[in-house]
Amino acid sequence: EVLEESKLVKKFLKSLPRTKYIHIVASLEQVLDLNTTGFEDIVGRLKAYEERIGEDSQKEDQGKLMWANETGIFYGFQL
């Protein structure tokens, strides 16, 4: 079965795990016309979202380590 690209885009977005992607999927559905947006465009936007989320979590981890170093406390242990 060959799917139209718009149907493929909609099925793809519905197949994503809700807990991780609900915010970006809702935004894409509101901002874009899914009948004319290409599959590659959607995938590119999701990749950019994942990269940004990854950068944010790395910054959070670095901040926690810097805080732990400054306070001399790391996961409840005195350093």
Secondary structure by P-SEA (a helix, b strand, c coil): ccccaaaaaaaaaaaccccccaaaaaaaaaccccccccaaaaaaaaaaaaaaaaaaaaaaaaaaaaaaaaacccccccc
